[in-house]
Amino acid sequence: MSDDTVHFECIFGFIISWFTADQSKPSFDMKFLVPIRVKNTNFRPYKYDATAVDFTYGGVVVGQVIIPKSKANFKSTKKIDVEVSLNSNALSTAASSGLANKLGSGVITLGSQGR
């Protein structure tokens, strides 16, 4: 019996809509298109259920997108492009302490995790 091996890849493609680098209350509100790839290395189709992908800044979830139920054909890659909206509303004052500097530099480090 073979072991199902599927790779999930999320590549960030930024289109920044709005942000404020004010030192007293830094914030961001952005939208961007994310190409999601589900790579199936098996010799049979791989069906997967709908799943959520969380986007984080400093360990705090700042956005989420739902990947619809589908399947990746055998030995192929399923390509899905989704639009993601992120905002800093959930960040506490402590979590956003270095945000003004990051926004000022134009680079924000985000994380992502699929469930």
Steps between C-alpha positions, in 0.01 A plus 500: 500500500639841408507800727311809380740792472361840408687831519326829577663825390396859557687776316436860602425750223443835664269775385492739795179699528552713809722539803589762760850522647398745775719424805209530745261260323660315205256292294450328167206395287605321182379270227710278281476204268654180634584211268438175694646178363406145601761263355398134476798264460281188512400276210131550580281808542500667840171643629510757776232675704454874533769642725590830660832680462584743781735794443687626806712794608700449818302183578163679479250407226446806278305329221358174375397351169302183425633260236203319341463122491656355186746242369849495357541254215772235515859627469381860451462833677163662568527878463261727692521880514320661794461861612592561863406797717723571798473763771670580828181540707574186705851614599549612858719799585782263597470297178509815286797657681741464204232534233561869427864431411402203282236704319745786455751263339232358269557138612266307728585140588187283493453133574243256364367164610241273343272284710 
